[in-house]
Amino acid sequence: MKTSLFDLYKIGIGPSSSHTVGPMRAARRFSLSLPEETQRVHAELYGSLALTGHGHGTDRAILLGLSGEEPATVDPNAVEEKLLAIRTTHRIHLASHEIEFSEGRDLLFHRDQMNPPGAHMQHPNGMRFTALDAGDNVLCTQIFFSIGGGFIVEDNEQASAEQPAIATPFPFGSATELLSLAAANGLAIWQLMLANESTLRPEQEVRKGILYIWQVMQGCLDRGMSTEGILPGGLSVRRRAARLAQRLRSKELAGGGTGDPLAPLDWVTVFAMAVNEENAAGGRVVTAPTNGAAGVIPAVARYYITFVPGANEDGLLRYFLTSAAIGALYKENASISGAEVGCQGEVGVACSMAAGGLVAALGGTNGEVEHAAEIAMEHNLGMTCDPIGGLVQIPCIERNAMGAVKAVHACRIAMNEQEEHKVSLDQVIRTMYLTGLDMQSRYKETSLAGLALNIIEC
């Protein structure tokens, strides 16, 4: 077992897991390792981090990380004050001591280079940190890559080596193995995943941790449905979730509770948009499995709790455990990085996770879980990552809404189907990865093509 549920569902801040959370973690790790004679730190960004870093808050993340902040605990309300102090005084307090830091000199965006020079690993989200002494002599250099979902690896590390494999009772590397193991042991996928997770921490802590993740997700969702205004970044994108939620409530009151039968899907749309508007504003979110796709999983979970008769806490546990098993398959066999495989690796994966998880919450079979996850990804194949202005706003916010609705639909198709399906989840995961590799880099979180190029007057 290499990818835990708590790796896929990490608490952080917006707007991006790969461009905000990952760089913050890398900068913090570098800061913690610096010798006391360090008098200057030089940070350089490459590839997608350089091309869309300003829109994704990478510069802010680097400053916060060097200051010792980490995504899970940083106070979103204190970020602006901390950044203002660094930029006003041109000084930054590392883990051990304070140094001079001039952002224009010490934080460079290499927009014409895809990888750090001399790096052994190849990934579009590369960054290099250098520590210098008082005489500008190099003390140490580290190269990191942000590989999606807030995961980081240092150059020469294996992409899966951030957390070593742990012996579990039911190790699986493919959906075929997962289904076979579950069948052989008379387990539902969620039960198998719970047994594996309980190897890392007591079962009661696993359950408590999942419910805490859900609590954070709900807080994010509720803030998004009650906050209005303009999102930061310069596109003047107005928040819509609060207004849409109010409109739906008004329609329900006017109809006496007997209105549009498809209203639950309207609410799924609102739920997803609320989360991703919070993410775009730099608020507290949960990677699921990324920030750019953070709205899909909580939207479908809220749909289950709100609109499914008999929905309960046990169903939520089944939902999150099953979705994590599916997410682990994508993480370990393909990618969850928009910069590597496009948005099919973010919203597409989240949609697949949510679809399979919803089947489990509803008491479906393991075969139906696998089928729903496959359907959901099959109809996200080839999705590009082309954010306008490098901001996680257009088309990202609406794309989460579409992904959440599509997950519900995929679940319903799978649970109403009786015949075996022709395409397996393993096949669609492999297809997604190869499609991503074939996709031109211009369409993978560089803002050099697609909507980002053709809609520039927003």
C-alpha positions, -999 to 999 in steps of 0.1 A, spaced: 0 0 0 16 33 -12 -14 57 -12 -35 61 19 -69 77 20 -53 105 40 -28 111 13 -55 117 -13 -77 137 11 -53 163 25 -64 196 42 -48 226 27 -56 260 11 -65 271 -25 -62 276 -52 -41 246 -64 -27 214 -49 1 211 -74 9 249 -77 1 260 -41 1 231 -17 30 212 -33 54 242 -36 46 253 -1 55 219 13 87 218 -8 98 253 3 91 244 39 111 212 37 140 231 22 138 258 48 139 232 76 171 217 63 191 250 59 224 255 78 226 285 101 251 303 78 224 307 52 220 344 43 201 342 11 177 317 -5 171 316 -42 139 299 -56 134 291 -93 102 278 -109 100 259 -142 74 245 -167 38 248 -156 48 263 -123 65 292 -141 38 296 -167 7 297 -145 23 301 -111 12 337 -105 -24 328 -112 -22 297 -90 -5 315 -61 28 297 -64 48 328 -55 27 332 -23 31 295 -15 69 297 -18 71 327 6 48 310 31 67 277 29 101 293 34 85 310 65 77 276 79 40 275 71 24 243 60 -9 239 40 -28 220 67 -23 245 95 -17 279 79 -45 303 87 -60 316 54 -71 348 72 -36 356 82 -19 349 48 -22 384 34 -7 401 65 22 377 65 29 382 28 26 419 31 52 419 59 77 399 37 72 421 7 74 453 26 104 446 47 122 424 21 130 400 48 118 365 56 121 344 87 133 309 79 129 280 103 160 290 122 167 327 115 157 358 95 174 367 62 170 393 35 147 382 7 140 403 -24 112 387 -44 123 402 -77 158 388 -73 152 356 -53 121 342 -68 124 336 -105 98 322 -130 116 305 -159 88 305 -184 110 293 -213 123 262 -195 103 231 -188 127 214 -163 154 226 -139 188 223 -155 205 191 -144 174 174 -131 172 137 -135 134 135 -132 112 149 -159 79 166 -148 63 199 -158 61 211 -122 97 216 -112 114 240 -87 149 245 -76 160 260 -42 195 273 -35 210 284 -2 239 310 -2 261 323 25 271 359 31 297 358 2 271 343 -22 288 309 -21 264 280 -27 257 260 5 232 235 -9 207 231 -37 176 210 -39 153 202 -68 117 192 -61 87 183 -83 51 189 -74 35 158 -90 -2 165 -83 -26 164 -53 -1 182 -31 24 153 -34 61 163 -38 92 144 -46 129 154 -46 149 148 -78 161 112 -81 133 100 -59 107 76 -74 74 94 -79 57 69 -55 85 70 -29 72 100 -8 57 74 15 71 39 12 49 9 7 35 -5 39 26 -42 44 -12 -45 44 -35 -75 46 -49 -68 11 -23 -52 -12 -36 -44 -47 -20 -27 -77 -49 -28 -101 -87 -29 -101 -86 -65 -112 -65 -74 -82 -88 -53 -60 -119 -71 -72 -103 -105 -69 -90 -99 -34 -124 -86 -23 -142 -116 -38 -118 -142 -24 -122 -128 11 -159 -120 10 -154 -83 15 -168 -51 0 -142 -28 -14 -147 -3 15 -141 -31 40 -109 -41 23 -98 -5 22 -107 -1 59 -86 -31 68 -56 -17 49 -60 18 64 -62 2 99 -27 -11 94 -15 25 95 -36 37 125 -63 21 147 -97 16 130 -114 40 153 -89 67 143 -95 60 106 -132 65 111 -127 96 131 -102 110 105 -127 104 77 -154 122 95 -131 151 103 -123 154 66 -160 155 58 -164 181 85 -138 203 68 -154 197 34 -188 208 48 -174 239 63 -158 248 29 -191 241 11 -212 261 35 -188 291 33 -190 290 -4 -228 289 -3 -230 320 19 -202 342 5 -207 366 -23 -183 390 -41 -156 390 -67 -129 363 -68 -93 375 -67 -69 374 -97 -81 401 -121 -107 382 -142 -135 398 -121 -153 365 -118 -183 369 -95 -191 342 -70 -224 325 -80 -230 296 -55 -246 318 -28 -270 334 -53 -279 301 -70 -285 285 -36 -308 313 -26 -327 310 -59 -332 272 -54 -344 277 -18 -369 303 -31 -382 280 -58 -386 252 -32 -406 274 -9 -428 287 -37 -434 251 -49 -442 238 -14 -416 211 -18 -431 197 -49 -411 215 -75 -387 204 -102 -378 167 -98 -343 174 -111 -337 200 -84 -313 177 -65 -290 179 -95 -292 217 -94 -281 214 -58 -252 192 -68 -241 219 -91 -243 245 -63 -224 223 -39 -195 218 -63 -193 254 -73 -194 266 -37 -163 245 -29 -144 256 -59 -152 293 -54 -137 289 -20 -107 272 -35 -103 300 -60 -104 325 -32 -75 308 -14 -97 293 14 -95 261 34 -102 231 12 -95 194 10 -76 180 -19 -100 154 -35 -77 143 -50 -66 178 -61 -76 214 -53 -87 220 -89 -111 191 -85 -119 197 -49 -157 203 -54 -167 169 -69 -163 146 -40 -180 168 -13 -208 178 -37 -217 141 -43 -213 134 -6 -237 162 3 -261 150 -24 -261 115 -7 -267 129 28 -294 154 17 -314 136 -10 -310 98 -4 -335 83 20 -318 65 48 -284 81 42 -262 79 73 -227 81 86 -219 45 77 -228 53 41 -204 83 42 -176 60 55 -183 36 26 -182 65 2 -149 78 13 -131 45 17 -143 32 -17 -134 65 -35 -100 64 -19 -94 29 -33 -102 41 -67 -81 72 -63 -51 52 -53 -54 32 -86 -51 64 -106 -24 78 -84 -2 47 -86 -9 37 -122 -15 70 -140 -15 105 -127 -36 131 -109 -16 161 -122 -33 184 -146 2 196 -157 10 160 -167 -22 146 -181 -47 175 -183 -79 179 -164 -89 143 -170 -64 136 -143 -81 160 -119 -118 164 -125 -119 132 -144 -103 112 -115 -125 130 -89 -156 121 -110 -145 85 -112 -138 83 -74 -172 99 -66 -191 77 -89 -177 45 -74 -180 59 -39 -216 67 -44 -224 32 -55 -208 19 -23 -227 44 -1 -259 32 -18 -251 -4 -10 -241 -14 -45 -219 -44 -54 -181 -43 -60 -188 -49 -97 -211 -19 -98 -185 2 -80 -159 -7 -107 -183 -1 -135 -194 33 -123 -158 44 -118 -150 33 -154 -180 50 -169 -172 83 -152 -136 84 -165 -145 71 -200 -165 103 -205 -138 126 -193 -110 112 -215 -91 139 -233 -102 168 -211 -76 195 -213 -64 218 -185 -65 253 -200 -73 278 -172 -79 313 -184 -53 337 -170 -37 308 -151 -65 311 -125 -84 281 -111 -117 298 -121 -127 295 -157 -135 267 -167 -125 250 -134 -154 260 -112 -182 249 -136 -161 219 -146 -164 206 -111 -202 210 -112 -203 190 -144 -180 164 -130 -202 160 -99 -234 156 -119 -217 132 -142 -206 111 -112 -242 108 -100 -253 98 -135 -225 72 -139 -235 57 -106 -271 54 -117 -261 38 -151 -239 12 -133 -265 3 -107 -293 -1 -134 -271 -22 -157 -273 -60 -156 -249 -71 -183 -212 -71 -180 -195 -40 -195 -168 -42 -222 -143 -17 -209 -126 -23 -175 -115 3 -150 -79 -8 -155 -82 -3 -193 -97 32 -189 -70 42 -163 -43 31 -188 -61 49 -216 -63 81 -196 -26 81 -189 -16 74 -225 -40 101 -237 -24 125 -213 11 117 -225 0 123 -261 -16 156 -253 4 186 -263 19 205 -234 1 236 -244 -31 220 -232 -18 209 -198 -19 237 -173 3 261 -192 -24 286 -203 -8 285 -238 -37 271 -257 -74 263 -255 -97 286 -236 -67 303 -220 -55 315 -255 -88 321 -272 -107 338 -244 -82 365 -233 -105 395 -228 -123 382 -197 
